């Protein structure tokens, strides 16, 4: 792979646009493994041949990504930006088929999957990044945007936030989507006392404060769902229900709560082998969730 006659600064910005942070790179590596296993070695080799990194290894490439101070990873999406707007900036008046041919140069350089016009058309109508190929397409577009319109700074993580243009009919259940945790005390030979139930809710409130979640997880949202059980819902990020990544923070927070409550129960002075704390977690529309825990 020979060194290309291209502006080094432009190439650096293009790679940063496609992988705007180390976390974004690891997300690609782990979540889109079918693509990344083949393409990451090629991306690293490409960066090395063009003198972006000094050694052709992943550690060097990660250090290059970590040195990125030009991209604000938390920069908000321009108001009402659609996927069609992104394509218009890149393609202008040319057809989708010609745009695909123009993008093939990027895919060949770094061994990314071939792009099909039908994939772009589907995303224009229904912007859901539910496959590795669709997410990779967005990285390719981010790479190309940095080459063509570097001042825009529309990097991959920002483009992922696009929700406008999602044309599925509104579903009230989508507004209720999130991650729900239910906790229930069960007696296995001993009676669950009112003091145990009071302890359960009190410790759940303390747990939320201890984990520094009180700013977005309110104790008033703790709901009694049985004689000795409570549930708590954490909303997902804004966007279509079908996008798993919109649940990532809520899932992490709920797992932290579950771990804390399990430990706290074991340390509770009235905890015995004949009294058990059952925990279930459900991600999705709450209306679909059946949170009753069977003894």
N, C-alpha and C positions, 0 to 999 in steps of 0.2 A: 504494500500500500504506500504509494509515493506521496510525498508532501504536496499539498495543493497550493496553488498560487492564489491564496485568499488572505483577506485582512485578518490578522490574528485576533484583534479586538472583537471583530464581528463574530468570529467563531467562538470565542470565549463567552460572549453574551448569548449566543445561540444555545450553547450547552447549558449555561445557567438558566436560560428560559425553559428548557426542557426538563431540567432537574434543579429547581430553584433553591433546594436545601438538601442537606445530607439525609434528612428524614424522608424527603420526597424520593430520593434515590433508593433508599432501603425499602420504601413502600413498593416501588417498581420491582425491586429485586425479589421481594418475598411474596407480594400479592399477585404479580404477573409472571410467575416463575416460568411458564411455558415460553414466554417471549424473552425474558431477561437472561435466562441461562445461555442463550445463543448470542444475544446482542451485546451484553455487558462487556465481554472480552473484546468485541469488535469496536465498541465505543471507546474503550480504554486505549486500544491500539491506534485508533483514529486520532485521539487527543495527543498521544505520544508522537506520532508521525508529523503532526502539525505543531509540535513544540509547545503544546499547552501544558503538558506535564513532563517532568524530567525522566521518569521511569515508567515503563508500561505495566503498572500493577494497580490493583484496586485501592490500596492504601493511598497512593499518590493522587489518584483521581478524587477520592473522598476529601483529601486535604485541599484540592483545587476547589471543590464545591463549598467547603467550609469557609474558604477565603472570600466567597461572594458577599460583597457589601453593597451591591448596586440594586438588589431586588428586595423590596419590602414584602415578605412572605404573607403578612397580614393585610396587605393593601386591599381595600374593598373593591368589589366589582363595579365598573361604571354602571350607573343607573340604567336599567332596561336594556342592557347589552344582551343580544341574542347570538346564538350560534351562527345564524345567517349573517349577522353583522361581521363576525370574525372572517367568514368565508369571503364576504364582499371586499374586505380590506386586502385579503390575500389574492383574490382572483379578479376583482373588478367585474368586467363584463364577459370574461371568458367562461366557457362551459365547465361543468363539474368534471367531465372527462379530461379536459385539458389540464385542469388543476391537479387531477390525480397523476397525470404524466409528469407535471412539474415537481410533484412531491416524491416521485419515484427516486429522484437523485439522492434525497435524504435517506430513504429507506435502504438503498443499496450501500450507501457509505457505512452505515452502522447496523446492518443486518436486522432491520425491523421488518415486521410483516408487510406484505404488499397491501396497498389500500384499494378498496373497491368503491366505485362511484355510488353503489347502492347503500353502502354504509354511511356515507356522507348525507345522502338523501334522507335516510331514516333518522339520523341525528337531528337534521333540520326540523323534522316533524315531531320528534319525540326524543328530547335530549336526556338520555339515561345512560350513564357509563357503567353498564352492567357486565361488560366483557373486557378481557385483557386487550383485545384488538382495538376496541373503541377508546380505551384509555391511552393506548399507544398512539393511536391516530391523533389524539389531542396533544400529546407530547411532540409529535412531528409538526403539527400546526404551530405550536409554541416556538419550536426551533426555527421554523420558516419565518414566523412573524418577527423574530429578533433580527433576522437577516434583512427583511424588507422594510419593517417599520420599527426600528429599535427604540424610538422615543415613546412608543405606546406602552412598552413594558408589560404586555399581556402575557405573563408567564403561566405555566401549566397549572399551578395551584390556584391561581386566580380564575382561570378559564373553567376549572372544575365547578365553580360556584354558579355557573349559568343555570338558571331555572326557567327563565322566560322562554316561551315557545313550546313549553310542555303542554300538548293539546288534549291530553286525556280529560274526559269529563270530570268535573269536580266530584270528589267523593268525601262526604263528611267524615268518614273513618280516618282519612289521611291526616286530618287535623288532630287526631287523637294518637297518632303513631308515636312510639317512643320505646323505652325499656322499663318494664315494670318488675319490681321485686316484691314478693309476698313472703311474710314470715309468720309461722304458726307454731304455737306451743302445743305439744301432744303428750298426754299422760299415758304411760305404759305400765300401769300398776299403781301409779300415784295420781292424785287429783291436781289439776292445774288450778292454783289459787288466784283470787283477784289480785293479790300482791304481785304474783308472777306476771300477770297481764300488764299491770301498771309499770312494772320493771321493763318489760319488753318495749313499750312505747317510749318510756323515758330514756332508755339506752339508745334507741334508734335516733332520737333527737340529739342526744349527746354525740353520737357517732357522726352525724351530719356536720356538727360543729367541729369535731376533732379533725375530720378530713378536709376542713375548709371548703365545704360545699354549700354553706348556708347562703352564699350570694346568689345561687341559682337553683338550689333545692330547698324548698320551704317546708318547714315542719307542718304547716297547715294542710299540706297535700298528703299527709299520712292518713290513710283511710282505714277504718275498721271494717274488715270483711268477714267477720265471724266472732264467736265468743272469745277466742284467744288468738286472733290473727289480725295482722295489719298489712296493708300494701302501700307502695309508694311508686309513683311513676315519674321518670325523668324523660323530658321531651328530647327527641332527636334534633339534629340540625335542620334548618329549613331546606326543603326540596322534596322530590318525589319519594314516596314510601319505599319504592323498589330499590333505592340505592343503599346498599349495605354500609357504605362508608359514612353515611350521615348519622349512623348509630354509634360510631366508634367511641366518642367521649362519654356518652350515656352508659355504654356497656362497661367502660373502664371504671366509671364512678360507682355503678351498681355492684360490680365485682368487689370493689374496695369495701363497700358497705357490707356485702355478704361476708367477706373475710373477717371484718371487724366484729360483726354481730356474732359470728360463730365462736370467735375467741372470747368475747365478752360473756357469752352464755356459759362456756366452760368455767369461767372464773366467778360466775354468779354463785353466791353462797347457798342458794336453794336449788342449784342444779344437781341432778342425780341421774344415774343411768335409766331411771324409770320416768324421767321427764326429758323430752327431746325437743329441740328446735329444728323444725323443717323449713327449708328455704327453696323457693323456686324463682326462676328468672325467665321472663318472656320478652322478646323483642318483636315489635311490629305494632299493628293497630290494636289498641287495648280492647276494642269491642270484640276482637277475635280471640282474646285471651280467656282461658278458663283457669282462674287462679285458685280454685278450691283444691286444697291438699288432702289427699285421701289418707286416713290413718293407716 
